[in-house]
Structures are given as structure tokens and as C-alpha cells.
Amino acid sequence: MSFGDNDDCHAYLLGQPREGIKIMFHMMNQSRLEVGLFGLGTCSMSYRHALAFARERLQGQGINGEPG
């Protein structure tokens, strides 16, 4: 990464002057939704894997003496 090496620094204005905070909050709100959806997906898959493992790994005996 370089930040203006050899006095060659360029900047670009996003949106209108004095509107940057509005643009930043719009971007942050979108990011919050994306992080929430990622967490939901991760939790859902973790639950499904744990459920499949629990169903596969039976313990103990049933009422009739057979496993599970």
C-alpha cells in the first residue's frame, strides 16, 4: 500500500460537499444488515450440523433394550 508516495496523492469526492456523513451512515446500515445475515446463516448451518451429528450418534438403550 502506498499513500501519496513522491507527492502523488489523489482524492475523490463522493456525493455532494458536506453530505459525507449521510453516505457513511447509509453504507454502515447496509453493512449491519449484511453482518446480521451472515451470522444468521452461520448459526443455522451450525445447528443443522449439530442436529445431524446428534441423530447419527445414538447413546444408551431404548425401552426394549435395543440401542438408541
PDB file of N, H, CA, C and O in Angstrom:
ATOM      1  N   MET A   1       0.848  -1.177   0.000  1.00  0.00           N
ATOM      2  CA  MET A   1       0.000   0.000   0.000  1.00  0.00           C
ATOM      3  C   MET A   1       0.887   1.233   0.000  1.00  0.00           C
ATOM      4  O   MET A   1       1.945   1.263   0.628  1.00  0.00           O
ATOM      5  N   SER A   2       0.443   2.217  -0.699  1.00  0.00           N
ATOM      6  H   SER A   2      -0.416   2.192  -1.209  1.00  0.00           H
ATOM      7  CA  SER A   2       1.164   3.491  -0.676  1.00  0.00           C
ATOM      8  C   SER A   2       0.136   4.609  -0.560  1.00  0.00           C
ATOM      9  O   SER A   2      -0.936   4.567  -1.164  1.00  0.00           O
ATOM     10  N   PHE A   3       0.491   5.583   0.218  1.00  0.00           N
ATOM     11  H   PHE A   3       1.362   5.616   0.709  1.00  0.00           H
ATOM     12  CA  PHE A   3      -0.392   6.715   0.467  1.00  0.00           C
ATOM     13  C   PHE A   3       0.304   8.001   0.033  1.00  0.00           C
ATOM     14  O   PHE A   3       0.858   8.717   0.868  1.00  0.00           O
ATOM     15  N   GLY A   4       0.281   8.295  -1.248  1.00  0.00           N
ATOM     16  H   GLY A   4      -0.169   7.714  -1.926  1.00  0.00           H
ATOM     17  CA  GLY A   4       0.836   9.537  -1.755  1.00  0.00           C
ATOM     18  C   GLY A   4       2.343   9.576  -1.794  1.00  0.00           C
ATOM     19  O   GLY A   4       2.947  10.619  -1.542  1.00  0.00           O
ATOM     20  N   ASP A   5       2.965   8.443  -2.110  1.00  0.00           N
ATOM     21  H   ASP A   5       2.475   7.595  -2.315  1.00  0.00           H
ATOM     22  CA  ASP A   5       4.425   8.451  -2.222  1.00  0.00           C
ATOM     23  C   ASP A   5       4.866   9.409  -3.318  1.00  0.00           C
ATOM     24  O   ASP A   5       4.199   9.527  -4.345  1.00  0.00           O
ATOM     25  N   ASN A   6       5.963  10.081  -3.110  1.00  0.00           N
ATOM     26  H   ASN A   6       6.505   9.986  -2.275  1.00  0.00           H
ATOM     27  CA  ASN A   6       6.535  11.024  -4.081  1.00  0.00           C
ATOM     28  C   ASN A   6       5.555  12.140  -4.430  1.00  0.00           C
ATOM     29  O   ASN A   6       5.504  12.576  -5.580  1.00  0.00           O
ATOM     30  N   ASP A   7       4.782  12.605  -3.459  1.00  0.00           N
ATOM     31  H   ASP A   7       4.823  12.251  -2.525  1.00  0.00           H
ATOM     32  CA  ASP A   7       3.816  13.693  -3.652  1.00  0.00           C
ATOM     33  C   ASP A   7       2.808  13.395  -4.755  1.00  0.00           C
ATOM     34  O   ASP A   7       2.359  14.312  -5.443  1.00  0.00           O
ATOM     35  N   ASP A   8       2.448  12.135  -4.933  1.00  0.00           N
ATOM     36  H   ASP A   8       2.812  11.390  -4.374  1.00  0.00           H
ATOM     37  CA  ASP A   8       1.493  11.740  -5.955  1.00  0.00           C
ATOM     38  C   ASP A   8       0.227  11.230  -5.261  1.00  0.00           C
ATOM     39  O   ASP A   8      -0.068  10.035  -5.288  1.00  0.00           O
ATOM     40  N   CYS A   9      -0.506  12.141  -4.649  1.00  0.00           N
ATOM     41  H   CYS A   9      -0.265  13.112  -4.628  1.00  0.00           H
ATOM     42  CA  CYS A   9      -1.680  11.786  -3.867  1.00  0.00           C
ATOM     43  C   CYS A   9      -2.934  12.328  -4.559  1.00  0.00           C
ATOM     44  O   CYS A   9      -2.977  13.497  -4.940  1.00  0.00           O
ATOM     45  N   HIS A  10      -3.956  11.477  -4.721  1.00  0.00           N
ATOM     46  H   HIS A  10      -3.921  10.527  -4.411  1.00  0.00           H
ATOM     47  CA  HIS A  10      -5.196  11.881  -5.373  1.00  0.00           C
ATOM     48  C   HIS A  10      -6.368  11.576  -4.443  1.00  0.00           C
ATOM     49  O   HIS A  10      -6.324  10.608  -3.684  1.00  0.00           O
ATOM     50  N   ALA A  11      -7.389  12.379  -4.499  1.00  0.00           N
ATOM     51  H   ALA A  11      -7.425  13.166  -5.115  1.00  0.00           H
ATOM     52  CA  ALA A  11      -8.589  12.164  -3.697  1.00  0.00           C
ATOM     53  C   ALA A  11      -9.814  12.398  -4.569  1.00  0.00           C
ATOM     54  O   ALA A  11      -9.766  13.147  -5.545  1.00  0.00           O
ATOM     55  N   TYR A  12     -10.911  11.747  -4.203  1.00  0.00           N
ATOM     56  H   TYR A  12     -10.950  11.139  -3.410  1.00  0.00           H
ATOM     57  CA  TYR A  12     -12.152  11.879  -4.954  1.00  0.00           C
ATOM     58  C   TYR A  12     -13.279  12.175  -3.978  1.00  0.00           C
ATOM     59  O   TYR A  12     -13.349  11.573  -2.907  1.00  0.00           O
ATOM     60  N   LEU A  13     -14.147  13.084  -4.337  1.00  0.00           N
ATOM     61  H   LEU A  13     -14.089  13.573  -5.207  1.00  0.00           H
ATOM     62  CA  LEU A  13     -15.283  13.451  -3.510  1.00  0.00           C
ATOM     63  C   LEU A  13     -16.454  12.534  -3.869  1.00  0.00           C
ATOM     64  O   LEU A  13     -16.842  12.428  -5.032  1.00  0.00           O
ATOM     65  N   LEU A  14     -17.011  11.870  -2.842  1.00  0.00           N
ATOM     66  H   LEU A  14     -16.695  11.956  -1.897  1.00  0.00           H
ATOM     67  CA  LEU A  14     -18.189  11.026  -3.050  1.00  0.00           C
ATOM     68  C   LEU A  14     -19.415  11.842  -2.688  1.00  0.00           C
ATOM     69  O   LEU A  14     -19.527  12.319  -1.558  1.00  0.00           O
ATOM     70  N   GLY A  15     -20.329  12.012  -3.616  1.00  0.00           N
ATOM     71  H   GLY A  15     -20.239  11.625  -4.534  1.00  0.00           H
ATOM     72  CA  GLY A  15     -21.526  12.780  -3.345  1.00  0.00           C
ATOM     73  C   GLY A  15     -21.246  14.277  -3.359  1.00  0.00           C
ATOM     74  O   GLY A  15     -20.275  14.741  -3.957  1.00  0.00           O
ATOM     75  N   GLN A  16     -22.119  15.020  -2.686  1.00  0.00           N
ATOM     76  H   GLN A  16     -22.908  14.643  -2.200  1.00  0.00           H
ATOM     77  CA  GLN A  16     -22.006  16.474  -2.632  1.00  0.00           C
ATOM     78  C   GLN A  16     -21.200  16.893  -1.404  1.00  0.00           C
ATOM     79  O   GLN A  16     -21.111  16.138  -0.436  1.00  0.00           O
ATOM     80  N   PRO A  17     -20.610  18.099  -1.435  1.00  0.00           N
ATOM     81  CA  PRO A  17     -19.902  18.578  -0.257  1.00  0.00           C
ATOM     82  C   PRO A  17     -20.821  18.595   0.966  1.00  0.00           C
ATOM     83  O   PRO A  17     -22.002  18.922   0.852  1.00  0.00           O
ATOM     84  N   ARG A  18     -20.293  18.251   2.107  1.00  0.00           N
ATOM     85  H   ARG A  18     -19.333  17.985   2.200  1.00  0.00           H
ATOM     86  CA  ARG A  18     -20.980  18.204   3.400  1.00  0.00           C
ATOM     87  C   ARG A  18     -22.091  17.153   3.470  1.00  0.00           C
ATOM     88  O   ARG A  18     -22.975  17.244   4.321  1.00  0.00           O
ATOM     89  N   GLU A  19     -22.051  16.161   2.583  1.00  0.00           N
ATOM     90  H   GLU A  19     -21.333  16.087   1.891  1.00  0.00           H
ATOM     91  CA  GLU A  19     -23.027  15.068   2.589  1.00  0.00           C
ATOM     92  C   GLU A  19     -22.352  13.744   2.937  1.00  0.00           C
ATOM     93  O   GLU A  19     -22.991  12.694   2.878  1.00  0.00           O
ATOM     94  N   GLY A  20     -21.086  13.779   3.296  1.00  0.00           N
ATOM     95  H   GLY A  20     -20.566  14.632   3.344  1.00  0.00           H
ATOM     96  CA  GLY A  20     -20.324  12.554   3.549  1.00  0.00           C
ATOM     97  C   GLY A  20     -20.868  11.723   4.696  1.00  0.00           C
ATOM     98  O   GLY A  20     -20.878  10.495   4.613  1.00  0.00           O
ATOM     99  N   ILE A  21     -21.322  12.368   5.772  1.00  0.00           N
ATOM    100  H   ILE A  21     -21.314  13.366   5.840  1.00  0.00           H
ATOM    101  CA  ILE A  21     -21.826  11.618   6.924  1.00  0.00           C
ATOM    102  C   ILE A  21     -23.086  10.836   6.550  1.00  0.00           C
ATOM    103  O   ILE A  21     -23.291   9.726   7.040  1.00  0.00           O
ATOM    104  N   LYS A  22     -23.928  11.404   5.690  1.00  0.00           N
ATOM    105  H   LYS A  22     -23.761  12.307   5.292  1.00  0.00           H
ATOM    106  CA  LYS A  22     -25.134  10.714   5.235  1.00  0.00           C
ATOM    107  C   LYS A  22     -24.752   9.479   4.416  1.00  0.00           C
ATOM    108  O   LYS A  22     -25.345   8.413   4.583  1.00  0.00           O
ATOM    109  N   ILE A  23     -23.778   9.621   3.547  1.00  0.00           N
ATOM    110  H   ILE A  23     -23.296  10.487   3.411  1.00  0.00           H
ATOM    111  CA  ILE A  23     -23.309   8.496   2.737  1.00  0.00           C
ATOM    112  C   ILE A  23     -22.698   7.420   3.637  1.00  0.00           C
ATOM    113  O   ILE A  23     -22.922   6.227   3.434  1.00  0.00           O
ATOM    114  N   MET A  24     -21.918   7.859   4.641  1.00  0.00           N
ATOM    115  H   MET A  24     -21.736   8.828   4.806  1.00  0.00           H
ATOM    116  CA  MET A  24     -21.278   6.912   5.546  1.00  0.00           C
ATOM    117  C   MET A  24     -22.322   6.120   6.338  1.00  0.00           C
ATOM    118  O   MET A  24     -22.183   4.905   6.482  1.00  0.00           O
ATOM    119  N   PHE A  25     -23.363   6.781   6.853  1.00  0.00           N
ATOM    120  H   PHE A  25     -23.476   7.768   6.736  1.00  0.00           H
ATOM    121  CA  PHE A  25     -24.383   6.072   7.618  1.00  0.00           C
ATOM    122  C   PHE A  25     -25.193   5.127   6.739  1.00  0.00           C
ATOM    123  O   PHE A  25     -25.591   4.055   7.195  1.00  0.00           O
ATOM    124  N   HIS A  26     -25.443   5.503   5.497  1.00  0.00           N
ATOM    125  H   HIS A  26     -25.120   6.374   5.126  1.00  0.00           H
ATOM    126  CA  HIS A  26     -26.132   4.599   4.576  1.00  0.00           C
ATOM    127  C   HIS A  26     -25.306   3.330   4.380  1.00  0.00           C
ATOM    128  O   HIS A  26     -25.847   2.225   4.409  1.00  0.00           O
ATOM    129  N   MET A  27     -24.011   3.484   4.182  1.00  0.00           N
ATOM    130  H   MET A  27     -23.571   4.382   4.159  1.00  0.00           H
ATOM    131  CA  MET A  27     -23.115   2.346   3.999  1.00  0.00           C
ATOM    132  C   MET A  27     -23.066   1.495   5.271  1.00  0.00           C
ATOM    133  O   MET A  27     -23.072   0.267   5.183  1.00  0.00           O
ATOM    134  N   MET A  28     -23.017   2.116   6.440  1.00  0.00           N
ATOM    135  H   MET A  28     -23.011   3.114   6.512  1.00  0.00           H
ATOM    136  CA  MET A  28     -22.945   1.371   7.697  1.00  0.00           C
ATOM    137  C   MET A  28     -24.235   0.592   7.954  1.00  0.00           C
ATOM    138  O   MET A  28     -24.180  -0.542   8.428  1.00  0.00           O
ATOM    139  N   ASN A  29     -25.384   1.175   7.652  1.00  0.00           N
ATOM    140  H   ASN A  29     -25.429   2.096   7.267  1.00  0.00           H
ATOM    141  CA  ASN A  29     -26.646   0.458   7.832  1.00  0.00           C
ATOM    142  C   ASN A  29     -26.706  -0.779   6.936  1.00  0.00           C
ATOM    143  O   ASN A  29     -27.175  -1.835   7.360  1.00  0.00           O
ATOM    144  N   GLN A  30     -26.238  -0.647   5.715  1.00  0.00           N
ATOM    145  H   GLN A  30     -25.857   0.212   5.370  1.00  0.00           H
ATOM    146  CA  GLN A  30     -26.190  -1.791   4.797  1.00  0.00           C
ATOM    147  C   GLN A  30     -25.244  -2.857   5.347  1.00  0.00           C
ATOM    148  O   GLN A  30     -25.552  -4.047   5.287  1.00  0.00           O
ATOM    149  N   SER A  31     -24.113  -2.443   5.873  1.00  0.00           N
ATOM    150  H   SER A  31     -23.863  -1.476   5.921  1.00  0.00           H
ATOM    151  CA  SER A  31     -23.146  -3.393   6.426  1.00  0.00           C
ATOM    152  C   SER A  31     -23.717  -4.119   7.638  1.00  0.00           C
ATOM    153  O   SER A  31     -23.475  -5.315   7.801  1.00  0.00           O
ATOM    154  N   ARG A  32     -24.462  -3.432   8.485  1.00  0.00           N
ATOM    155  H   ARG A  32     -24.659  -2.461   8.352  1.00  0.00           H
ATOM    156  CA  ARG A  32     -25.086  -4.079   9.647  1.00  0.00           C
ATOM    157  C   ARG A  32     -26.027  -5.200   9.209  1.00  0.00           C
ATOM    158  O   ARG A  32     -26.035  -6.279   9.802  1.00  0.00           O
ATOM    159  N   LEU A  33     -26.812  -4.942   8.180  1.00  0.00           N
ATOM    160  H   LEU A  33     -26.806  -4.065   7.699  1.00  0.00           H
ATOM    161  CA  LEU A  33     -27.720  -5.972   7.670  1.00  0.00           C
ATOM    162  C   LEU A  33     -26.944  -7.174   7.129  1.00  0.00           C
ATOM    163  O   LEU A  33     -27.316  -8.322   7.374  1.00  0.00           O
ATOM    164  N   GLU A  34     -25.875  -6.905   6.400  1.00  0.00           N
ATOM    165  H   GLU A  34     -25.572  -5.973   6.202  1.00  0.00           H
ATOM    166  CA  GLU A  34     -25.075  -7.986   5.832  1.00  0.00           C
ATOM    167  C   GLU A  34     -24.421  -8.820   6.921  1.00  0.00           C
ATOM    168  O   GLU A  34     -24.400 -10.046   6.821  1.00  0.00           O
ATOM    169  N   VAL A  35     -23.887  -8.189   7.954  1.00  0.00           N
ATOM    170  H   VAL A  35     -23.904  -7.192   8.035  1.00  0.00           H
ATOM    171  CA  VAL A  35     -23.268  -8.927   9.053  1.00  0.00           C
ATOM    172  C   VAL A  35     -24.309  -9.757   9.793  1.00  0.00           C
ATOM    173  O   VAL A  35     -24.032 -10.893  10.179  1.00  0.00           O
ATOM    174  N   GLY A  36     -25.504  -9.203   9.996  1.00  0.00           N
ATOM    175  H   GLY A  36     -25.728  -8.281   9.683  1.00  0.00           H
ATOM    176  CA  GLY A  36     -26.575  -9.951  10.646  1.00  0.00           C
ATOM    177  C   GLY A  36     -26.985 -11.175   9.849  1.00  0.00           C
ATOM    178  O   GLY A  36     -27.185 -12.248  10.419  1.00  0.00           O
ATOM    179  N   LEU A  37     -27.111 -11.029   8.541  1.00  0.00           N
ATOM    180  H   LEU A  37     -26.949 -10.157   8.078  1.00  0.00           H
ATOM    181  CA  LEU A  37     -27.475 -12.165   7.695  1.00  0.00           C
ATOM    182  C   LEU A  37     -26.382 -13.223   7.681  1.00  0.00           C
ATOM    183  O   LEU A  37     -26.674 -14.419   7.661  1.00  0.00           O
ATOM    184  N   PHE A  38     -25.131 -12.792   7.691  1.00  0.00           N
ATOM    185  H   PHE A  38     -24.894 -11.821   7.707  1.00  0.00           H
ATOM    186  CA  PHE A  38     -24.014 -13.742   7.742  1.00  0.00           C
ATOM    187  C   PHE A  38     -24.060 -14.530   9.051  1.00  0.00           C
ATOM    188  O   PHE A  38     -23.870 -15.747   9.048  1.00  0.00           O
ATOM    189  N   GLY A  39     -24.310 -13.845  10.168  1.00  0.00           N
ATOM    190  H   GLY A  39     -24.464 -12.857  10.170  1.00  0.00           H
ATOM    191  CA  GLY A  39     -24.413 -14.519  11.462  1.00  0.00           C
ATOM    192  C   GLY A  39     -25.571 -15.501  11.502  1.00  0.00           C
ATOM    193  O   GLY A  39     -25.438 -16.603  12.035  1.00  0.00           O
ATOM    194  N   LEU A  40     -26.702 -15.109  10.944  1.00  0.00           N
ATOM    195  H   LEU A  40     -26.811 -14.214  10.512  1.00  0.00           H
ATOM    196  CA  LEU A  40     -27.866 -15.992  10.891  1.00  0.00           C
ATOM    197  C   LEU A  40     -27.562 -17.248  10.084  1.00  0.00           C
ATOM    198  O   LEU A  40     -27.913 -18.355  10.493  1.00  0.00           O
ATOM    199  N   GLY A  41     -26.915 -17.075   8.949  1.00  0.00           N
ATOM    200  H   GLY A  41     -26.630 -16.176   8.617  1.00  0.00           H
ATOM    201  CA  GLY A  41     -26.559 -18.233   8.117  1.00  0.00           C
ATOM    202  C   GLY A  41     -25.579 -19.151   8.818  1.00  0.00           C
ATOM    203  O   GLY A  41     -25.711 -20.373   8.742  1.00  0.00           O
ATOM    204  N   THR A  42     -24.594 -18.579   9.501  1.00  0.00           N
ATOM    205  H   THR A  42     -24.486 -17.587   9.563  1.00  0.00           H
ATOM    206  CA  THR A  42     -23.604 -19.378  10.231  1.00  0.00           C
ATOM    207  C   THR A  42     -24.272 -20.162  11.355  1.00  0.00           C
ATOM    208  O   THR A  42     -23.995 -21.348  11.530  1.00  0.00           O
ATOM    209  N   CYS A  43     -25.144 -19.514  12.115  1.00  0.00           N
ATOM    210  H   CYS A  43     -25.369 -18.550  11.973  1.00  0.00           H
ATOM    211  CA  CYS A  43     -25.855 -20.188  13.207  1.00  0.00           C
ATOM    212  C   CYS A  43     -26.755 -21.301  12.678  1.00  0.00           C
ATOM    213  O   CYS A  43     -26.822 -22.380  13.266  1.00  0.00           O
ATOM    214  N   SER A  44     -27.437 -21.043  11.582  1.00  0.00           N
ATOM    215  H   SER A  44     -27.383 -20.166  11.105  1.00  0.00           H
ATOM    216  CA  SER A  44     -28.333 -22.037  11.013  1.00  0.00           C
ATOM    217  C   SER A  44     -27.568 -23.283  10.579  1.00  0.00           C
ATOM    218  O   SER A  44     -27.999 -24.401  10.861  1.00  0.00           O
ATOM    219  N   MET A  45     -26.457 -23.107   9.907  1.00  0.00           N
ATOM    220  H   MET A  45     -26.106 -22.199   9.678  1.00  0.00           H
ATOM    221  CA  MET A  45     -25.671 -24.257   9.471  1.00  0.00           C
ATOM    222  C   MET A  45     -25.044 -24.987  10.650  1.00  0.00           C
ATOM    223  O   MET A  45     -24.954 -26.215  10.635  1.00  0.00           O
ATOM    224  N   SER A  46     -24.612 -24.260  11.661  1.00  0.00           N
ATOM    225  H   SER A  46     -24.685 -23.263  11.673  1.00  0.00           H
ATOM    226  CA  SER A  46     -24.055 -24.901  12.861  1.00  0.00           C
ATOM    227  C   SER A  46     -25.112 -25.767  13.524  1.00  0.00           C
ATOM    228  O   SER A  46     -24.827 -26.897  13.921  1.00  0.00           O
ATOM    229  N   TYR A  47     -26.322 -25.255  13.648  1.00  0.00           N
ATOM    230  H   TYR A  47     -26.553 -24.337  13.325  1.00  0.00           H
ATOM    231  CA  TYR A  47     -27.415 -26.016  14.241  1.00  0.00           C
ATOM    232  C   TYR A  47     -27.707 -27.273  13.433  1.00  0.00           C
ATOM    233  O   TYR A  47     -27.893 -28.349  14.001  1.00  0.00           O
ATOM    234  N   ARG A  48     -27.749 -27.140  12.110  1.00  0.00           N
ATOM    235  H   ARG A  48     -27.598 -26.266  11.649  1.00  0.00           H
ATOM    236  CA  ARG A  48     -28.056 -28.297  11.267  1.00  0.00           C
ATOM    237  C   ARG A  48     -26.981 -29.375  11.364  1.00  0.00           C
ATOM    238  O   ARG A  48     -27.297 -30.564  11.390  1.00  0.00           O
ATOM    239  N   HIS A  49     -25.712 -28.966  11.419  1.00  0.00           N
ATOM    240  H   HIS A  49     -25.456 -28.000  11.399  1.00  0.00           H
ATOM    241  CA  HIS A  49     -24.627 -29.939  11.572  1.00  0.00           C
ATOM    242  C   HIS A  49     -24.701 -30.618  12.939  1.00  0.00           C
ATOM    243  O   HIS A  49     -24.508 -31.830  13.033  1.00  0.00           O
ATOM    244  N   ALA A  50     -24.974 -29.861  13.993  1.00  0.00           N
ATOM    245  H   ALA A  50     -25.131 -28.876  13.917  1.00  0.00           H
ATOM    246  CA  ALA A  50     -25.088 -30.438  15.332  1.00  0.00           C
ATOM    247  C   ALA A  50     -26.273 -31.404  15.406  1.00  0.00           C
ATOM    248  O   ALA A  50     -26.167 -32.464  16.024  1.00  0.00           O
ATOM    249  N   LEU A  51     -27.389 -31.050  14.788  1.00  0.00           N
ATOM    250  H   LEU A  51     -27.475 -30.189  14.286  1.00  0.00           H
ATOM    251  CA  LEU A  51     -28.563 -31.915  14.783  1.00  0.00           C
ATOM    252  C   LEU A  51     -28.273 -33.220  14.049  1.00  0.00           C
ATOM    253  O   LEU A  51     -28.645 -34.294  14.522  1.00  0.00           O
ATOM    254  N   ALA A  52     -27.620 -33.136  12.909  1.00  0.00           N
ATOM    255  H   ALA A  52     -27.318 -32.264  12.525  1.00  0.00           H
ATOM    256  CA  ALA A  52     -27.277 -34.344  12.148  1.00  0.00           C
ATOM    257  C   ALA A  52     -26.332 -35.232  12.959  1.00  0.00           C
ATOM    258  O   ALA A  52     -26.476 -36.455  12.958  1.00  0.00           O
ATOM    259  N   PHE A  53     -25.377 -34.629  13.644  1.00  0.00           N
ATOM    260  H   PHE A  53     -25.260 -33.636  13.646  1.00  0.00           H
ATOM    261  CA  PHE A  53     -24.440 -35.404  14.466  1.00  0.00           C
ATOM    262  C   PHE A  53     -25.175 -36.076  15.618  1.00  0.00           C
ATOM    263  O   PHE A  53     -24.925 -37.245  15.913  1.00  0.00           O
ATOM    264  N   ALA A  54     -26.081 -35.350  16.274  1.00  0.00           N
ATOM    265  H   ALA A  54     -26.284 -34.400  16.034  1.00  0.00           H
ATOM    266  CA  ALA A  54     -26.816 -35.912  17.404  1.00  0.00           C
ATOM    267  C   ALA A  54     -27.714 -37.073  16.956  1.00  0.00           C
ATOM    268  O   ALA A  54     -27.873 -38.051  17.687  1.00  0.00           O
ATOM    269  N   ARG A  55     -28.289 -36.971  15.781  1.00  0.00           N
ATOM    270  H   ARG A  55     -28.160 -36.177  15.187  1.00  0.00           H
ATOM    271  CA  ARG A  55     -29.146 -38.059  15.272  1.00  0.00           C
ATOM    272  C   ARG A  55     -28.318 -39.283  14.898  1.00  0.00           C
ATOM    273  O   ARG A  55     -28.775 -40.417  15.037  1.00  0.00           O
ATOM    274  N   GLU A  56     -27.104 -39.048  14.426  1.00  0.00           N
ATOM    275  H   GLU A  56     -26.733 -38.126  14.313  1.00  0.00           H
ATOM    276  CA  GLU A  56     -26.232 -40.133  13.994  1.00  0.00           C
ATOM    277  C   GLU A  56     -25.600 -40.850  15.185  1.00  0.00           C
ATOM    278  O   GLU A  56     -25.362 -42.055  15.109  1.00  0.00           O
ATOM    279  N   ARG A  57     -25.328 -40.163  16.252  1.00  0.00           N
ATOM    280  H   ARG A  57     -25.521 -39.184  16.314  1.00  0.00           H
ATOM    281  CA  ARG A  57     -24.593 -40.709  17.403  1.00  0.00           C
ATOM    282  C   ARG A  57     -25.565 -41.011  18.541  1.00  0.00           C
ATOM    283  O   ARG A  57     -25.680 -40.243  19.496  1.00  0.00           O
ATOM    284  N   LEU A  58     -26.248 -42.122  18.426  1.00  0.00           N
ATOM    285  H   LEU A  58     -26.154 -42.746  17.650  1.00  0.00           H
ATOM    286  CA  LEU A  58     -27.220 -42.514  19.443  1.00  0.00           C
ATOM    287  C   LEU A  58     -26.494 -43.088  20.652  1.00  0.00           C
ATOM    288  O   LEU A  58     -25.465 -43.749  20.513  1.00  0.00           O
ATOM    289  N   GLN A  59     -27.036 -42.831  21.835  1.00  0.00           N
ATOM    290  H   GLN A  59     -27.872 -42.295  21.948  1.00  0.00           H
ATOM    291  CA  GLN A  59     -26.438 -43.320  23.075  1.00  0.00           C
ATOM    292  C   GLN A  59     -27.492 -43.993  23.924  1.00  0.00           C
ATOM    293  O   GLN A  59     -28.685 -43.715  23.799  1.00  0.00           O
ATOM    294  N   GLY A  60     -27.039 -44.877  24.784  1.00  0.00           N
ATOM    295  H   GLY A  60     -26.070 -45.103  24.885  1.00  0.00           H
ATOM    296  CA  GLY A  60     -27.957 -45.522  25.714  1.00  0.00           C
ATOM    297  C   GLY A  60     -28.766 -46.624  25.061  1.00  0.00           C
ATOM    298  O   GLY A  60     -28.479 -47.054  23.944  1.00  0.00           O
ATOM    299  N   GLN A  61     -29.779 -47.071  25.777  1.00  0.00           N
ATOM    300  H   GLN A  61     -30.012 -46.722  26.685  1.00  0.00           H
ATOM    301  CA  GLN A  61     -30.637 -48.149  25.280  1.00  0.00           C
ATOM    302  C   GLN A  61     -32.077 -47.676  25.248  1.00  0.00           C
ATOM    303  O   GLN A  61     -32.503 -46.833  26.038  1.00  0.00           O
ATOM    304  N   GLY A  62     -32.799 -48.240  24.321  1.00  0.00           N
ATOM    305  H   GLY A  62     -32.453 -48.924  23.680  1.00  0.00           H
ATOM    306  CA  GLY A  62     -34.225 -47.974  24.258  1.00  0.00           C
ATOM    307  C   GLY A  62     -34.967 -48.779  25.315  1.00  0.00           C
ATOM    308  O   GLY A  62     -34.346 -49.525  26.072  1.00  0.00           O
ATOM    309  N   ILE A  63     -36.255 -48.642  25.375  1.00  0.00           N
ATOM    310  H   ILE A  63     -36.760 -48.036  24.761  1.00  0.00           H
ATOM    311  CA  ILE A  63     -37.064 -49.344  26.367  1.00  0.00           C
ATOM    312  C   ILE A  63     -36.967 -50.869  26.204  1.00  0.00           C
ATOM    313  O   ILE A  63     -36.980 -51.601  27.194  1.00  0.00           O
ATOM    314  N   ASN A  64     -36.870 -51.339  24.967  1.00  0.00           N
ATOM    315  H   ASN A  64     -36.859 -50.744  24.163  1.00  0.00           H
ATOM    316  CA  ASN A  64     -36.819 -52.775  24.702  1.00  0.00           C
ATOM    317  C   ASN A  64     -35.397 -53.324  24.751  1.00  0.00           C
ATOM    318  O   ASN A  64     -35.180 -54.478  24.384  1.00  0.00           O
ATOM    319  N   GLY A  65     -34.429 -52.534  25.192  1.00  0.00           N
ATOM    320  H   GLY A  65     -34.605 -51.596  25.490  1.00  0.00           H
ATOM    321  CA  GLY A  65     -33.048 -52.991  25.311  1.00  0.00           C
ATOM    322  C   GLY A  65     -32.206 -52.805  24.062  1.00  0.00           C
ATOM    323  O   GLY A  65     -31.009 -53.091  24.072  1.00  0.00           O
ATOM    324  N   GLU A  66     -32.813 -52.335  22.996  1.00  0.00           N
ATOM    325  H   GLU A  66     -33.786 -52.103  22.987  1.00  0.00           H
ATOM    326  CA  GLU A  66     -32.054 -52.099  21.769  1.00  0.00           C
ATOM    327  C   GLU A  66     -31.375 -50.732  21.849  1.00  0.00           C
ATOM    328  O   GLU A  66     -31.821 -49.864  22.599  1.00  0.00           O
ATOM    329  N   PRO A  67     -30.296 -50.533  21.080  1.00  0.00           N
ATOM    330  CA  PRO A  67     -29.603 -49.226  21.103  1.00  0.00           C
ATOM    331  C   PRO A  67     -30.530 -48.097  20.696  1.00  0.00           C
ATOM    332  O   PRO A  67     -31.367 -48.230  19.803  1.00  0.00           O
ATOM    333  N   GLY A  68     -30.350 -46.997  21.378  1.00  0.00           N
ATOM    334  H   GLY A  68     -29.670 -46.889  22.103  1.00  0.00           H
ATOM    335  CA  GLY A  68     -30.929 -45.774  20.989  1.00  0.00           C
ATOM    336  C   GLY A  68     -32.268 -45.387  21.334  1.00  0.00           C
ATOM    337  O   GLY A  68     -32.712 -44.301  20.960  1.00  0.00           O
TER     338      GLY A  68
END
